[in-house]
Amino acid sequence: MSFWAYMLHCNAGRLYIGHTDDLERRIWQHETGAIRGFTRNYLPVKLVWCQEFGTREEAKAAEKQIKGWRRAKKLALIRNDWEEISRLSKSKTGLRRAQASRVI
């Protein structure tokens, strides 16, 4: 069985990240408003990124990780721009170090 982490582009430029074991069914549910909540309030939606995983735990971990990213990094993922993702990851770490050194 396959599991998926996915990202939807919603109305008003919003991004939604989720995971599922049936990507086709889940996207249909989002597109038709069959699921209460965020995506129903921001229709229409469009699948802009997905990745297959071997276990639900891996897909759920990817979802959680991506939800913690800033918008710029999510957009880089959609573009499959790993160089930019790496740069954004480093800049965030550098920013934290700079802030910590100011406090001390």
N, C-alpha and C positions, 0 to 999 in steps of 0.2 A: 504494500500500500504506500502511496506517495502522500506527502504533506507539503503544503505550500505556504510561503509568506508572500504577501502581495501588497501593492500600493495602488490606491485609486486617486485620480484627480477629480475633485468634486467642484460643483458650482461655486463661484466666488473665489476660485483659486485654492481652495482648501485641499489638503492631502489627508487621506485615511489609510492607515496601515492595519492589516489583519493577518490571520492565518486560518487555514482550512484543510480538510482532507478531500474536498471535492471543489476544485477551483471553478469549473464551469458552472456548477449549480450555485455556488456562493456569489459569483459575479452576477448571475441572472437575478438572484435575490436582491442584491444591491441595486441593480439597474431598474428593477420594477418597483422598488420601495417596499418589498415584502418584509424587510427587516426594520423594526422600529429603531429609532435613534438617529445618530449623526448623519449617516448617508441619506436616509429618507428626507432629512431636512435640507440637504444640499444636492438634490438631483439637478441635472443629470450627472452621472459618474462615468468615468472611463478608466479601464485598467491600463496603468502606465508602467508597471514593473511587477515581476513575479520571479520567484526562485523555488525550485523543488528541493525537498529535503527527505531524508529517509525515515525520520521519526517526528512525531508531533512535538517532542521536546525541543528538537533543533529548530523547527519552524517557529515555535513560540518564542524561543530565545532570540531568533533573528528579528521577529516582530518587536519584541521588547527593546532590543538594541537600537533598531531604526527609529522607534518612537522617541528615543532619547536624543536623537540627532537634531541639529538645527536644520532649518529649511534648505539652506544652501547645500548642505551635504546630501539631503534627500534628493534634491534636484540633480546633483552630480550622479547619484546612484541611478536615477531614471535615464540619464544620458550614458550610463556605463563608463563614466569618466573616473577611473580608479586613481589617476594621478591627482585629480582635484580632491577626491575623497581623502587621500593620504595627506595632501597639503592642509586641508581643513582639520584633519585629526591632529596634526602637529601644531597648528596654530592655536587650537583650543588648549592643548597642554601647555604651550608657551605662555598663553594668556594667564592660565592659572598660576604658573610659576612666577610671573611678573607681579601678579596681585599679591601672592603670598610674600614675596620679598619686600613689598611696600609696607605690609602690615608689621613686619618684624623690625 
